[in-house]
Amino acid sequence: MWNYERRLEYPVNITTPNAKIAQAIMSQYGGPDGEMGASLRYLSQRYACPYREVSAILTDIGVSVTRLPI
């Protein structure tokens, strides 16, 4: 039985943007061990998953990792 709620664990409130910290965070998105590589693995695994519920969770994880904060 699956019970999945799509919500943030902690609320996010950015008061002052910082370009140096943003650059460090963005560096974690690239490369084979970065978040972008992980999200693409989640999205590719969803196509081989036999259960629709698990496929939906893999899609949500893969998509949420690729979103960039605005």
Protein Blocks (a to p, Z undefined) as FASTA:
>chain_A
ZZdddddfbdcddfbdcfklmmmmmmmmgojklmklmmmmmmmmmmmpmbfklmmmmmmm
mmmmmpccZZ
